[in-house]
Structures are given as C-alpha cells and as structure tokens.
Amino acid sequence: MPRRTGRPRTAGDSPTGLGTREDILHAGARLFCTVGYGSTSTHALAEVAGVRQATLYHHFPGKHAVLLELLLGTVQPSLDAARALLRRDEPAPARLWALAAGDVRLLCAGEDNLGALYLLPELDDERFAAFHARRTELEAAYRELVAACGVAPDDVVRTAALVLGLVESVILQRRRSPATLDARTPDAVADAALALVGLEPAHRAAHAAAGRRLTATADVAAG
C-alpha cells in the first residue's frame, strides 16, 4: 500500500479554518515570532500546523518559503496602497498621512507581531530578495511623497528615513509595551509624520482629515 504524503483533513481539522496552506503560515508566524526562525524546524512547523512534513513540503519547498510569504504579506498591502497614492492628485501631505497611517495599522494588526520578522539576521539570504525589492520600492514611495511635501532636496532621504523609522517603531513598541498601542496609534504616528516634514500645526489638521478620507477610498484601501 503506497505511503500517504499528507494527513487527511476533515472539516474541523484546520486550526485556522482556512486550509492547509494558511495553517502552515499561521504556524510559521507563531513560531518565528516566539522561538525564532533559526530555532524553528520544518518538523515543528508541521506539528503546529497539524500536518505531516511531507504535506508541508507539498505547499512550501522549505521554511524559508514560509518566512518569505509572511514577509511579503507585511509589505505588499502597503506597497499597493503607496502605488495607488502616488497616482492620486490630492496634496502630498494628505497622501503621506494616509500611507503612514495605513502602514501602522497593518503592522499593528493580527495575532502575531510579524513586523518583528524584519529584524531577523537571516534576511540577508538572497532567497529573500523579493521582500527586499518590495520594501525598497516602498521606501522610494515614502521619499517621493516626502519630497512632494516641500522638504529641501538635500533633506529628503534623511527625512523619509525618519518618517519610515517612526512608522516601523510600532514593531518594537508592540514587542515591549503592546498595551500602549490602541486604535489611536495610526493617526498619532501619521500626525507626527507631518510634523517631521515640517508642516505647521495649523496645516496638519486639514491634511490629516484629507488623509482619513483617502484611506476610505477603494483604490487606496485595496491597493
């Protein structure tokens, strides 16, 4: 009798209720964010996902592919939103506000602090080049919007790095003091981004209001 390559599923078997692939990704998120990527084996991934290793390999060639898909899931929605915002005609500060708020909202979402995966030393591996390419494009979008806000050309790179650093600071905040993050955090970070690009307080409120309206539009919300 031939050996079965995976564990059969019943309707109630899937831990996530979304199927085997999502179960494996969920297991990867949990293990990579708690015990670390290097300390996680494919055996552990399969066990937490409730599948055999052979089944895991049917969906992913190795744990690096699980990590890559998780990483892409943290950056692609923000990149899609950035592309949509760059095509729009609203004032640049409103578009920057919308991008920053949406990025923070994504980094604060979900059961696991997936943004912490950005800090893994293993990301230097060339197998994660697709993630780095998308993140580089996202960084370029921040620079373009910062420049369009009227920041001096010599200060654009530095200021954009500060804005993105402020956005991604919620990753460490979520790790160290998650109770300090709430529904107000995305707006607060986006407001601070407008301060970083030099907008006067009297102008920030109007651009923030426009940014909120932008986040509700279908193309920005969907990317």
KEZAMI-841391 format. One record per atom (N, C-alpha, C): x, y, z; atom name; residue number from 1. Coordinates in Angstrom, 2 decimals. Example, Ala and Ser with C-alpha at 12.3 -4.5 7.8 and 13.67 -1.06 7.14 Angstrom:
2
> xx|yy|zz|at|i
> 13.19|-5.69|7.80|N|1
> 12.30|-4.50|7.80|CA|1
> 13.20|-3.30|7.80|C|1
> 12.85|-2.25|7.08|N|2
> 13.67|-1.06|7.14|CA|2
> 12.90|0.03|7.87|C|2
END
This chain:
223
> xx|yy|zz|at|i
> 0.86|-1.20|0.00|N|1
> 0.00|0.00|0.00|CA|1
> 0.89|1.24|0.00|C|1
> 0.70|2.15|-0.96|N|2
> 1.58|3.32|-1.02|CA|2
> 1.43|4.21|0.21|C|2
> 2.55|4.80|0.61|N|3
> 2.55|5.69|1.77|CA|3
> 1.88|7.01|1.41|C|3
> 0.99|7.47|2.26|N|4
> 0.31|8.72|2.00|CA|4
> 1.25|9.89|2.26|C|4
> 1.18|10.93|1.43|N|5
> 2.10|12.06|1.55|CA|5
> 1.60|13.13|2.50|C|5
> 0.44|13.02|2.99|N|6
> -0.05|14.04|3.91|CA|6
> -1.17|13.51|4.76|C|6
> -1.47|14.28|5.77|N|7
> -2.53|13.89|6.68|CA|7
> -3.88|14.31|6.11|C|7
> -4.84|13.41|6.05|N|8
> -6.16|13.79|5.53|CA|8
> -6.83|14.79|6.47|C|8
> -7.59|15.67|5.87|N|9
> -8.28|16.69|6.64|CA|9
> -9.76|16.38|6.73|C|9
> -10.35|16.81|7.83|N|10
> -11.80|16.84|7.92|CA|10
> -12.19|18.30|8.10|C|10
> -13.45|18.57|8.09|N|11
> -13.89|19.97|8.15|CA|11
> -13.38|20.68|9.40|C|11
> -13.20|19.95|10.50|N|12
> -12.78|20.60|11.73|CA|12
> -11.31|20.50|12.03|C|12
> -10.52|19.94|11.09|N|13
> -9.11|19.71|11.36|CA|13
> -8.24|20.96|11.27|C|13
> -8.59|21.87|10.41|N|14
> -7.74|23.02|10.15|CA|14
> -7.74|23.97|11.34|C|14
> -6.56|24.24|11.93|N|15
> -6.50|25.17|13.08|CA|15
> -7.03|26.55|12.75|C|15
> -6.81|27.01|11.52|N|16
> -7.28|28.35|11.16|CA|16
> -8.66|28.32|10.52|C|16
> -9.07|27.13|10.06|N|17
> -10.31|27.03|9.32|CA|17
> -10.19|27.51|7.89|C|17
> -8.95|27.82|7.46|N|18
> -8.72|28.38|6.13|CA|18
> -7.96|27.44|5.20|C|18
> -7.67|26.24|5.68|N|19
> -6.98|25.29|4.82|CA|19
> -5.53|25.09|5.20|C|19
> -4.91|24.11|4.57|N|20
> -3.57|23.69|4.96|CA|20
> -2.52|24.78|4.79|C|20
> -2.53|25.46|3.67|N|21
> -1.51|26.48|3.42|CA|21
> -1.56|27.57|4.49|C|21
> -2.75|28.03|4.80|N|22
> -2.88|29.07|5.83|CA|22
> -2.50|28.52|7.20|C|22
> -2.78|27.25|7.44|N|23
> -2.37|26.65|8.71|CA|23
> -0.85|26.68|8.86|C|23
> -0.14|26.39|7.78|N|24
> 1.33|26.39|7.81|CA|24
> 1.86|27.81|8.02|C|24
> 1.25|28.78|7.34|N|25
> 1.68|30.17|7.52|CA|25
> 1.40|30.65|8.95|C|25
> 0.26|30.26|9.47|N|26
> -0.08|30.62|10.85|CA|26
> 0.93|30.02|11.82|C|26
> 1.30|28.77|11.59|N|27
> 2.30|28.12|12.44|CA|27
> 3.65|28.82|12.32|C|27
> 4.02|29.20|11.10|N|28
> 5.27|29.92|10.90|CA|28
> 5.29|31.25|11.61|C|28
> 4.20|31.99|11.51|N|29
> 4.12|33.28|12.19|CA|29
> 4.30|33.12|13.69|C|29
> 3.61|32.13|14.26|N|30
> 3.67|31.92|15.69|CA|30
> 5.09|31.51|16.13|C|30
> 5.68|30.57|15.42|N|31
> 7.00|30.05|15.82|CA|31
> 8.12|31.04|15.53|C|31
> 8.12|31.67|14.36|N|32
> 9.19|32.61|14.02|CA|32
> 9.19|33.81|14.97|C|32
> 8.00|34.20|15.43|N|33
> 7.89|35.37|16.31|CA|33
> 8.14|35.04|17.78|C|33
> 8.17|33.77|18.11|N|34
> 8.37|33.39|19.51|CA|34
> 9.72|32.71|19.73|C|34
> 9.96|31.62|19.04|N|35
> 11.24|30.91|19.25|CA|35
> 12.30|31.31|18.25|C|35
> 11.91|32.02|17.18|N|36
> 12.89|32.47|16.20|CA|36
> 12.93|31.58|14.97|C|36
> 13.43|32.15|13.88|N|37
> 13.50|31.41|12.62|CA|37
> 14.53|30.29|12.69|C|37
> 15.72|30.61|13.20|N|38
> 16.78|29.62|13.25|CA|38
> 16.45|28.42|14.11|C|38
> 15.66|28.63|15.14|N|39
> 15.34|27.55|16.08|CA|39
> 14.08|26.79|15.68|C|39
> 13.47|27.18|14.57|N|40
> 12.25|26.51|14.12|CA|40
> 12.58|25.50|13.03|C|40
> 12.22|24.28|13.22|N|41
> 12.44|23.23|12.22|CA|41
> 11.17|23.04|11.39|C|41
> 11.33|22.40|10.23|N|42
> 10.14|22.09|9.45|CA|42
> 9.27|21.07|10.19|C|42
> 9.90|20.24|11.00|N|43
> 9.11|19.29|11.81|CA|43
> 8.20|20.06|12.77|C|43
> 8.76|21.09|13.43|N|44
> 7.96|21.90|14.35|CA|44
> 6.85|22.63|13.61|C|44
> 7.18|23.18|12.44|N|45
> 6.16|23.86|11.64|CA|45
> 5.00|22.93|11.31|C|45
> 5.35|21.72|10.86|N|46
> 4.31|20.76|10.50|CA|46
> 3.48|20.36|11.71|C|46
> 4.15|20.18|12.84|N|47
> 3.43|19.75|14.05|CA|47
> 2.43|20.81|14.49|C|47
> 2.87|22.08|14.52|N|48
> 1.96|23.15|14.96|CA|48
> 0.83|23.34|13.96|C|48
> 1.14|23.15|12.67|N|49
> 0.11|23.29|11.64|CA|49
> -0.84|22.10|11.60|C|49
> -0.45|21.00|12.26|N|50
> -1.30|19.82|12.26|CA|50
> -1.23|19.00|11.00|C|50
> -0.04|19.03|10.34|N|51
> 0.13|18.26|9.10|CA|51
> 1.43|17.47|9.19|C|51
> 1.61|16.56|8.24|N|52
> 2.88|15.85|8.14|CA|52
> 3.89|16.73|7.42|C|52
> 5.19|16.44|7.63|N|53
> 6.23|17.20|6.94|CA|53
> 6.07|17.10|5.44|C|53
> 5.69|15.92|4.96|N|54
> 5.52|15.75|3.52|CA|54
> 4.46|16.71|2.98|C|54
> 3.42|16.94|3.76|N|55
> 2.38|17.87|3.35|CA|55
> 2.91|19.29|3.32|C|55
> 3.72|19.64|4.31|N|56
> 4.32|20.98|4.32|CA|56
> 5.14|21.19|3.06|C|56
> 5.94|20.19|2.70|N|57
> 6.80|20.32|1.52|CA|57
> 5.99|20.34|0.22|C|57
> 4.78|19.84|0.28|N|58
> 3.91|19.93|-0.89|CA|58
> 3.52|21.39|-1.16|C|58
> 3.40|22.18|-0.10|N|59
> 2.99|23.58|-0.23|CA|59
> 4.17|24.55|-0.26|C|59
> 5.24|24.22|0.43|N|60
> 6.41|25.10|0.52|CA|60
> 7.68|24.27|0.37|C|60
> 8.69|24.76|-0.38|N|61
> 9.92|23.99|-0.52|CA|61
> 10.77|23.95|0.74|C|61
> 10.50|24.80|1.69|N|62
> 11.24|24.83|2.95|CA|62
> 10.73|25.95|3.82|C|62
> 11.31|26.06|5.01|N|63
> 10.80|27.08|5.93|CA|63
> 11.11|28.49|5.44|C|63
> 12.16|28.63|4.59|N|64
> 12.47|29.95|4.04|CA|64
> 11.30|30.47|3.20|C|64
> 10.61|29.56|2.50|N|65
> 9.47|29.98|1.67|CA|65
> 8.29|30.40|2.54|C|65
> 8.13|29.78|3.69|N|66
> 7.09|30.19|4.62|CA|66
> 7.39|31.60|5.13|C|66
> 8.64|31.83|5.52|N|67
> 9.03|33.15|6.00|CA|67
> 8.87|34.19|4.91|C|67
> 9.27|33.86|3.69|N|68
> 9.15|34.83|2.60|CA|68
> 7.70|35.23|2.38|C|68
> 6.79|34.28|2.38|N|69
> 5.38|34.62|2.15|CA|69
> 4.84|35.48|3.29|C|69
> 5.26|35.22|4.51|N|70
> 4.85|36.05|5.63|CA|70
> 5.38|37.48|5.47|C|70
> 6.64|37.59|5.08|N|71
> 7.25|38.91|4.88|CA|71
> 6.53|39.70|3.79|C|71
> 6.26|39.02|2.68|N|72
> 5.57|39.69|1.59|CA|72
> 4.18|40.16|2.02|C|72
> 3.56|39.39|2.89|N|73
> 2.24|39.78|3.38|CA|73
> 2.27|41.02|4.26|C|73
> 3.45|41.34|4.85|N|74
> 3.56|42.54|5.66|CA|74
> 3.85|43.77|4.83|C|74
> 4.44|43.61|3.65|N|75
> 4.85|44.77|2.87|CA|75
> 3.98|45.01|1.64|C|75
> 3.43|43.97|1.04|N|76
> 2.71|44.15|-0.22|CA|76
> 1.48|45.04|-0.08|C|76
> 0.64|44.88|0.96|N|77
> -0.51|45.79|1.06|CA|77
> -0.12|47.26|1.15|C|77
> 0.95|47.56|1.90|N|78
> 1.42|48.94|2.00|CA|78
> 1.97|49.43|0.66|C|78
> 2.67|48.56|-0.05|N|79
> 3.20|48.93|-1.35|CA|79
> 2.08|49.17|-2.35|C|79
> 1.05|48.34|-2.31|N|80
> -0.09|48.55|-3.20|CA|80
> -0.77|49.88|-2.90|C|80
> -0.92|50.19|-1.61|N|81
> -1.52|51.47|-1.23|CA|81
> -0.64|52.63|-1.67|C|81
> 0.69|52.48|-1.52|N|82
> 1.61|53.54|-1.93|CA|82
> 1.51|53.80|-3.43|C|82
> 1.43|52.74|-4.21|N|83
> 1.30|52.92|-5.67|CA|83
> 0.02|53.67|-6.01|C|83
> -1.06|53.31|-5.31|N|84
> -2.33|54.00|-5.56|CA|84
> -2.24|55.46|-5.15|C|84
> -1.61|55.74|-4.02|N|85
> -1.50|57.11|-3.54|CA|85
> -0.63|57.97|-4.45|C|85
> 0.41|57.38|-5.01|N|86
> 1.27|58.14|-5.93|CA|86
> 0.55|58.53|-7.21|C|86
> -0.49|57.81|-7.55|N|87
> -1.26|58.12|-8.77|CA|87
> -2.32|59.19|-8.53|C|87
> -2.59|59.52|-7.28|N|88
> -3.68|60.43|-6.97|CA|88
> -3.21|61.88|-6.98|C|88
> -4.18|62.80|-7.02|N|89
> -3.87|64.23|-7.16|CA|89
> -4.02|65.02|-5.86|C|89
> -4.43|64.37|-4.77|N|90
> -4.57|65.10|-3.50|CA|90
> -3.20|65.65|-3.07|C|90
> -3.21|66.67|-2.21|N|91
> -1.94|67.22|-1.73|CA|91
> -1.05|66.13|-1.12|C|91
> 0.25|66.26|-1.34|N|92
> 1.19|65.24|-0.88|CA|92
> 1.11|64.98|0.62|C|92
> 0.95|66.00|1.48|N|93
> 0.87|65.70|2.91|CA|93
> -0.30|64.78|3.27|C|93
> -1.43|64.96|2.60|N|94
> -2.58|64.09|2.86|CA|94
> -2.26|62.66|2.43|C|94
> -1.58|62.52|1.30|N|95
> -1.25|61.18|0.82|CA|95
> -0.19|60.52|1.72|C|95
> 0.76|61.32|2.20|N|96
> 1.75|60.78|3.13|CA|96
> 1.08|60.34|4.42|C|96
> 0.15|61.14|4.91|N|97
> -0.59|60.79|6.13|CA|97
> -1.30|59.46|5.93|C|97
> -1.98|59.31|4.80|N|98
> -2.73|58.09|4.54|CA|98
> -1.81|56.87|4.47|C|98
> -0.65|57.02|3.84|N|99
> 0.29|55.90|3.72|CA|99
> 0.83|55.51|5.09|C|99
> 1.24|56.51|5.88|N|100
> 1.80|56.22|7.20|CA|100
> 0.76|55.57|8.11|C|100
> -0.45|56.11|8.13|N|101
> -1.49|55.55|8.99|CA|101
> -1.83|54.11|8.58|C|101
> -1.95|53.88|7.29|N|102
> -2.26|52.53|6.82|CA|102
> -1.15|51.54|7.12|C|102
> 0.09|51.99|6.99|N|103
> 1.24|51.13|7.28|CA|103
> 1.25|50.74|8.76|C|103
> 1.03|51.71|9.62|N|104
> 0.98|51.43|11.06|CA|104
> -0.16|50.48|11.39|C|104
> -1.30|50.72|10.77|N|105
> -2.46|49.85|11.02|CA|105
> -2.14|48.40|10.65|C|105
> -1.44|48.21|9.55|N|106
> -1.07|46.87|9.12|CA|106
> -0.09|46.24|10.10|C|106
> 0.91|47.01|10.54|N|107
> 1.92|46.47|11.45|CA|107
> 1.36|46.16|12.83|C|107
> 0.26|46.79|13.18|N|108
> -0.37|46.54|14.48|CA|108
> -1.42|45.44|14.43|C|108
> -1.74|44.97|13.24|N|109
> -2.84|44.02|13.09|CA|109
> -2.38|42.59|13.31|C|109
> -3.33|41.72|13.54|N|110
> -3.06|40.29|13.63|CA|110
> -2.61|39.84|15.01|C|110
> -2.63|38.53|15.19|N|111
> -2.25|37.95|16.47|CA|111
> -0.75|38.05|16.73|C|111
> 0.04|37.97|15.67|N|112
> 1.50|37.92|15.82|CA|112
> 2.14|39.20|15.30|C|112
> 3.23|39.58|15.92|N|113
> 3.96|40.81|15.56|CA|113
> 4.86|40.52|14.37|C|113
> 4.26|40.40|13.18|N|114
> 5.01|39.97|12.01|CA|114
> 6.07|40.99|11.59|C|114
> 5.89|42.24|11.94|N|115
> 6.91|43.23|11.63|CA|115
> 8.25|42.91|12.27|C|115
> 8.22|42.19|13.39|N|116
> 9.46|41.81|14.06|CA|116
> 10.32|40.90|13.19|C|116
> 9.71|40.28|12.19|N|117
> 10.47|39.43|11.29|CA|117
> 11.48|40.25|10.49|C|117
> 11.26|41.56|10.35|N|118
> 12.21|42.42|9.65|CA|118
> 13.58|42.42|10.33|C|118
> 13.60|42.08|11.61|N|119
> 14.83|42.16|12.40|CA|119
> 15.65|40.88|12.35|C|119
> 15.14|39.86|11.68|N|120
> 15.85|38.58|11.65|CA|120
> 17.15|38.69|10.85|C|120
> 18.26|38.23|11.41|N|121
> 19.53|38.30|10.66|CA|121
> 19.52|37.44|9.40|C|121
> 18.68|36.43|9.37|N|122
> 18.63|35.54|8.21|CA|122
> 18.11|36.21|6.94|C|122
> 17.58|37.43|7.07|N|123
> 17.03|38.10|5.89|CA|123
> 18.10|38.54|4.91|C|123
> 19.37|38.45|5.30|N|124
> 20.45|38.75|4.36|CA|124
> 20.56|37.69|3.26|C|124
> 19.93|36.55|3.46|N|125
> 19.95|35.48|2.48|CA|125
> 19.28|35.95|1.19|C|125
> 19.88|35.61|0.05|N|126
> 19.36|36.05|-1.25|CA|126
> 17.98|35.49|-1.55|C|126
> 17.57|34.46|-0.83|N|127
> 16.24|33.91|-1.06|CA|127
> 15.13|34.87|-0.65|C|127
> 15.49|35.93|0.09|N|128
> 14.50|36.91|0.50|CA|128
> 14.59|38.19|-0.34|C|128
> 15.20|38.07|-1.52|N|129
> 15.39|39.24|-2.38|CA|129
> 14.06|39.86|-2.80|C|129
> 13.03|39.05|-3.00|N|130
> 11.73|39.60|-3.41|CA|130
> 11.17|40.53|-2.35|C|130
> 11.35|40.17|-1.08|N|131
> 10.89|41.05|0.00|CA|131
> 11.67|42.35|-0.01|C|131
> 13.00|42.25|-0.12|N|132
> 13.83|43.46|-0.10|CA|132
> 13.48|44.38|-1.27|C|132
> 13.19|43.80|-2.43|N|133
> 12.84|44.62|-3.59|CA|133
> 11.56|45.41|-3.35|C|133
> 10.56|44.76|-2.76|N|134
> 9.30|45.44|-2.49|CA|134
> 9.47|46.49|-1.40|C|134
> 10.26|46.18|-0.40|N|135
> 10.46|47.17|0.66|CA|135
> 11.24|48.37|0.14|C|135
> 12.20|48.14|-0.75|N|136
> 12.94|49.24|-1.36|CA|136
> 12.00|50.13|-2.16|C|136
> 11.05|49.54|-2.87|N|137
> 10.07|50.33|-3.62|CA|137
> 9.18|51.13|-2.66|C|137
> 8.82|50.53|-1.53|N|138
> 8.02|51.25|-0.54|CA|138
> 8.81|52.43|0.02|C|138
> 10.08|52.24|0.31|N|139
> 10.93|53.33|0.79|CA|139
> 10.99|54.46|-0.24|C|139
> 11.08|54.10|-1.52|N|140
> 11.12|55.10|-2.58|CA|140
> 9.82|55.90|-2.63|C|140
> 8.69|55.22|-2.37|N|141
> 7.40|55.92|-2.35|CA|141
> 7.35|56.93|-1.22|C|141
> 7.84|56.54|-0.06|N|142
> 7.92|57.49|1.06|CA|142
> 8.78|58.69|0.67|C|142
> 9.93|58.44|0.03|N|143
> 10.80|59.56|-0.36|CA|143
> 10.10|60.48|-1.36|C|143
> 9.37|59.90|-2.30|N|144
> 8.68|60.72|-3.29|CA|144
> 7.62|61.60|-2.64|C|144
> 6.87|61.03|-1.71|N|145
> 5.85|61.83|-1.03|CA|145
> 6.47|62.88|-0.12|C|145
> 7.55|62.52|0.56|N|146
> 8.23|63.50|1.42|CA|146
> 8.76|64.66|0.58|C|146
> 9.36|64.35|-0.57|N|147
> 9.86|65.40|-1.45|CA|147
> 8.72|66.30|-1.93|C|147
> 7.58|65.68|-2.24|N|148
> 6.43|66.45|-2.73|CA|148
> 5.82|67.32|-1.65|C|148
> 6.16|67.05|-0.39|N|149
> 5.68|67.88|0.73|CA|149
> 6.47|69.17|0.86|C|149
> 7.49|69.33|0.03|N|150
> 8.28|70.55|0.05|CA|150
> 9.55|70.49|0.87|C|150
> 9.94|69.30|1.29|N|151
> 11.20|69.15|2.02|CA|151
> 12.36|69.47|1.08|C|151
> 13.36|70.16|1.60|N|152
> 14.52|70.54|0.80|CA|152
> 15.17|69.29|0.20|C|152
> 15.61|69.36|-1.06|N|153
> 16.18|68.18|-1.72|CA|153
> 17.29|67.50|-0.93|C|153
> 18.13|68.27|-0.27|N|154
> 19.22|67.68|0.49|CA|154
> 18.74|66.93|1.73|C|154
> 17.51|67.20|2.15|N|155
> 16.98|66.59|3.37|CA|155
> 15.97|65.47|3.11|C|155
> 15.66|65.21|1.86|N|156
> 14.60|64.25|1.54|CA|156
> 14.92|62.85|2.04|C|156
> 16.13|62.37|1.74|N|157
> 16.48|60.99|2.12|CA|157
> 16.45|60.84|3.63|C|157
> 17.05|61.79|4.33|N|158
> 17.08|61.72|5.79|CA|158
> 15.68|61.80|6.38|C|158
> 14.88|62.74|5.89|N|159
> 13.54|62.91|6.44|CA|159
> 12.65|61.70|6.15|C|159
> 12.75|61.17|4.94|N|160
> 11.95|59.98|4.61|CA|160
> 12.34|58.80|5.48|C|160
> 13.64|58.67|5.76|N|161
> 14.10|57.59|6.64|CA|161
> 13.54|57.78|8.05|C|161
> 13.48|59.02|8.50|N|162
> 12.90|59.29|9.83|CA|162
> 11.42|58.96|9.86|C|162
> 10.70|59.31|8.80|N|163
> 9.27|59.02|8.74|CA|163
> 9.03|57.51|8.75|C|163
> 9.76|56.79|7.92|N|164
> 9.57|55.34|7.88|CA|164
> 10.02|54.71|9.19|C|164
> 11.09|55.24|9.78|N|165
> 11.53|54.73|11.07|CA|165
> 10.47|54.95|12.15|C|165
> 9.80|56.10|12.09|N|166
> 8.71|56.37|13.04|CA|166
> 7.57|55.38|12.83|C|166
> 7.21|55.14|11.60|N|167
> 6.14|54.17|11.29|CA|167
> 6.50|52.79|11.84|C|167
> 7.71|52.35|11.57|N|168
> 8.11|51.00|11.97|CA|168
> 8.50|50.89|13.44|C|168
> 8.52|52.02|14.14|N|169
> 8.80|51.96|15.58|CA|169
> 7.72|51.20|16.33|C|169
> 6.55|51.09|15.72|N|170
> 5.47|50.35|16.40|CA|170
> 5.80|48.86|16.50|C|170
> 6.74|48.39|15.69|N|171
> 7.15|46.98|15.77|CA|171
> 7.77|46.71|17.14|C|171
> 8.74|47.53|17.53|N|172
> 9.37|47.36|18.84|CA|172
> 8.41|47.74|19.97|C|172
> 7.58|48.73|19.74|N|173
> 6.60|49.11|20.75|CA|173
> 5.64|47.96|21.01|C|173
> 5.26|47.27|19.96|N|174
> 4.36|46.13|20.11|CA|174
> 5.03|45.00|20.88|C|174
> 6.34|44.87|20.71|N|175
> 7.06|43.81|21.43|CA|175
> 7.25|44.16|22.90|C|175
> 7.58|45.41|23.17|N|176
> 7.96|45.80|24.54|CA|176
> 6.78|46.26|25.39|C|176
> 5.86|46.99|24.78|N|177
> 4.73|47.51|25.57|CA|177
> 3.48|47.55|24.72|C|177
> 2.96|46.37|24.38|N|178
> 1.80|46.32|23.48|CA|178
> 0.57|47.04|24.02|C|178
> 0.47|47.17|25.33|N|179
> -0.70|47.84|25.90|CA|179
> -0.76|49.31|25.53|C|179
> 0.38|49.88|25.09|N|180
> 0.39|51.31|24.73|CA|180
> -0.11|51.55|23.31|C|180
> -0.36|50.48|22.57|N|181
> -0.89|50.60|21.20|CA|181
> -2.41|50.44|21.23|C|181
> -3.11|51.34|20.57|N|182
> -4.56|51.23|20.50|CA|182
> -5.05|51.80|19.19|C|182
> -6.32|51.99|19.05|N|183
> -6.91|52.44|17.79|CA|183
> -6.45|53.85|17.41|C|183
> -5.93|54.59|18.38|N|184
> -5.47|55.96|18.08|CA|184
> -4.06|56.00|17.52|C|184
> -3.33|54.89|17.63|N|185
> -1.92|54.89|17.26|CA|185
> -1.67|55.24|15.80|C|185
> -2.37|54.65|14.82|N|186
> -2.09|55.01|13.42|CA|186
> -2.23|56.50|13.15|C|186
> -3.28|57.13|13.67|N|187
> -3.46|58.56|13.47|CA|187
> -2.35|59.36|14.13|C|187
> -1.95|58.95|15.33|N|188
> -0.92|59.68|16.06|CA|188
> 0.41|59.62|15.32|C|188
> 0.75|58.46|14.79|N|189
> 2.01|58.32|14.05|CA|189
> 1.95|59.13|12.76|C|189
> 0.83|59.06|12.06|N|190
> 0.69|59.82|10.81|CA|190
> 0.75|61.32|11.07|C|190
> 0.15|61.77|12.17|N|191
> 0.24|63.19|12.54|CA|191
> 1.70|63.59|12.78|C|191
> 2.44|62.72|13.47|N|192
> 3.85|63.00|13.74|CA|192
> 4.67|63.03|12.45|C|192
> 4.29|62.21|11.47|N|193
> 4.99|62.22|10.18|CA|193
> 4.86|63.58|9.51|C|193
> 3.68|64.19|9.61|N|194
> 3.50|65.52|9.02|CA|194
> 4.35|66.55|9.75|C|194
> 4.56|66.37|11.04|N|195
> 5.45|67.27|11.77|CA|195
> 6.88|67.10|11.30|C|195
> 7.27|65.86|11.03|N|196
> 8.65|65.60|10.58|CA|196
> 8.96|66.26|9.24|C|196
> 7.95|66.37|8.36|N|197
> 8.22|67.00|7.07|CA|197
> 8.09|68.52|7.14|C|197
> 7.85|69.06|8.34|N|198
> 7.91|70.49|8.54|CA|198
> 6.61|71.25|8.42|C|198
> 5.48|70.55|8.41|N|199
> 4.20|71.25|8.32|CA|199
> 3.89|71.97|9.63|C|199
> 3.38|73.16|9.50|N|200
> 2.96|73.92|10.67|CA|200
> 1.71|73.28|11.28|C|200
> 1.58|73.37|12.60|N|201
> 0.40|72.77|13.26|CA|201
> -0.93|73.19|12.66|C|201
> -1.03|74.44|12.23|N|202
> -2.29|74.93|11.68|CA|202
> -2.69|74.20|10.40|C|202
> -1.69|73.64|9.68|N|203
> -1.98|72.98|8.42|CA|203
> -2.14|71.46|8.57|C|203
> -1.64|70.92|9.66|N|204
> -1.64|69.46|9.80|CA|204
> -3.04|68.89|9.90|C|204
> -3.92|69.56|10.62|N|205
> -5.26|69.02|10.84|CA|205
> -6.01|68.84|9.53|C|205
> -5.91|69.84|8.64|N|206
> -6.62|69.75|7.36|CA|206
> -6.08|68.60|6.52|C|206
> -4.75|68.45|6.50|N|207
> -4.16|67.36|5.71|CA|207
> -4.47|65.99|6.33|C|207
> -4.53|65.94|7.66|N|208
> -4.89|64.69|8.32|CA|208
> -6.32|64.30|7.99|C|208
> -7.22|65.28|7.97|N|209
> -8.61|65.00|7.62|CA|209
> -8.72|64.49|6.19|C|209
> -7.94|65.10|5.30|N|210
> -7.94|64.64|3.90|CA|210
> -7.34|63.25|3.80|C|210
> -6.32|62.98|4.63|N|211
> -5.72|61.65|4.65|CA|211
> -6.69|60.59|5.11|C|211
> -7.51|60.92|6.09|N|212
> -8.52|59.97|6.56|CA|212
> -9.52|59.65|5.46|C|212
> -9.91|60.68|4.72|N|213
> -10.83|60.43|3.61|CA|213
> -10.17|59.55|2.55|C|213
> -8.89|59.75|2.33|N|214
> -8.17|58.94|1.35|CA|214
> -8.13|57.47|1.75|C|214
> -7.94|57.21|3.02|N|215
> -7.85|55.82|3.46|CA|215
> -9.16|55.07|3.27|C|215
> -10.24|55.81|3.10|N|216
> -11.53|55.17|2.89|CA|216
> -11.85|54.92|1.42|C|216
> -11.01|55.45|0.51|N|217
> -11.28|55.24|-0.91|CA|217
> -10.89|53.83|-1.31|C|217
> -11.60|53.29|-2.26|N|218
> -11.44|51.89|-2.63|CA|218
> -10.05|51.57|-3.15|C|218
> -9.47|52.47|-3.98|N|219
> -8.18|52.14|-4.58|CA|219
> -7.06|52.14|-3.56|C|219
> -7.12|53.05|-2.57|N|220
> -6.08|53.07|-1.54|CA|220
> -6.30|51.91|-0.56|C|220
> -7.52|51.66|-0.17|N|221
> -7.81|50.59|0.77|CA|221
> -7.42|49.23|0.19|C|221
> -7.69|49.04|-1.09|N|222
> -7.40|47.76|-1.72|CA|222
> -5.99|47.72|-2.30|C|222
> -5.38|48.90|-2.50|N|223
> -4.06|48.95|-3.08|CA|223
> -4.11|49.00|-4.59|C|223
END
